[in-house]
């Protein structure tokens, strides 16, 4: 049972990620870029905090932020020092984030519209337990 459950969880994750990636590709975003835009928009604009929150090395985050700036999705708002840069979304970045959130809500609706509130709460509890216990 354990092996089958693990495979089912793995396959479900791949299916959901693939569908969301397909949608995000339509607006030239990767899932990682989407999560960065979302975090910055939610007032987590300082690079050290972003790196910790997204579980990224600072160098990886720096490359991602530079890529988002090249795509005109982010702008540098200022520095507190050379290691703490502050970013904000451009108008285009906000438009892409809004579209990505619509894609995510649509997928959520597609997958879970027929589930009861009790089933959704149970899934959330079990997933949180899986994440926090490992």
N, C-alpha and C positions, 0 to 999 in steps of 0.2 A: 504494500500500500504506500509506504513512504516514498519509494522510487517513483511510482506513478504520480503521486501528488506533486513531487518536485518537478517532474517533467511537465505536468499540466500547468503549474505555476509559471515555469520557464516559457512554455509555449504561449500562454495567455499574455505574458509580458511582451514577448516578441510581436505578437499580433497587434496589440495596442500601440506599441512603439512604432511599428511599421506604418500603421494607418495615420498616426499623428505626424510622422516624418513625411509621408506623402503630402499631407495637407500643408505642412510648413514649407516644403519645397516649392509649393506654388507661390509663396511670397518670399522666396530666397532666404529662408531661415533654417538653421539647424535647431535641434531640440536644446542643445547647450546654449546657443545664442538666445533662444526664447527665454530660458530660465534666467539668464543674465539680465535681459531687458526687464523681465518681470521683477527681479530683485531690486534693480535700480529704480524702477518706477515706484516700488513700495518703500522708498526712502532709505535703501541700503546702498548709498552711493560711494562710500569710501572703500578703496581697494582692499585693505587688509580685512575688513569685515566681510566683504564679498567673497574673498578667497576662502575664509573660514566657513562661511555659510554654505557655499557651493562645494566645499571639500575639494578645492583646486589648489595646486601650487601657484605661488605668486607669478612665476614666469608663464605658466599656462594661461592664467587669467589675463595677464598683460597682453599676450598674443591675441586672445579672444577680444579684448577691449579694443585693441588696435584695429582688428578686422571689422568690428562694429562701427568704429569711427570712419574707416575707409568706405563702408557701405552707407555712410551718412545717417546712421541710426542713433549714434551717440555723439555728444560733444563734451569736451573737457570743460568743467565748470570752474575748477580751481585746484589749488594744492594746499595742504596743510604743511607738508614737507615733501621731499622728493619721492618718498615711498607711499604717501597717502594722497592719491589723486581723487578728485570728486567729479563724478559724471552726471549728466542728465540726458534724457531722451530728446532727440530732435522731433520735429513734427512728423517726419517720415517714420522714425522709430516708434512713436506713439501709435501711428496708424497701423504699422505691422504688428505691434503688440496687441492692439485691439482685435485685428483679424485673427491672430493666433489664439487669443482667448475665445473667440467665437468658434473656431475650429474645435478647441478642446471641449467647450460646452456642448457642441453638436455631437461629438464622439461620446461624451458622458451620457447624453440623452439616448443615443443609439444603443449603448450597451446596457444602461441601467433603468430605462424608462419603465420596463415591465417588472422591476424588482420592488418589493415592499420596503417601506422605511426600516422595518425590523431587519430585513435581509441586508440592507445597505449598512446599517449600524453594526451588524455582526461581522460583515466583511471588513469594515474599517477597524474594528476591535482586533480581529485576527491578524490583519496586516500590520497594525501597530505593534502587536505582540511579537510577530515574526521579526520586525525590524529592530525593536528594542532589546530583544533577548539575544541578539547575535552581534 
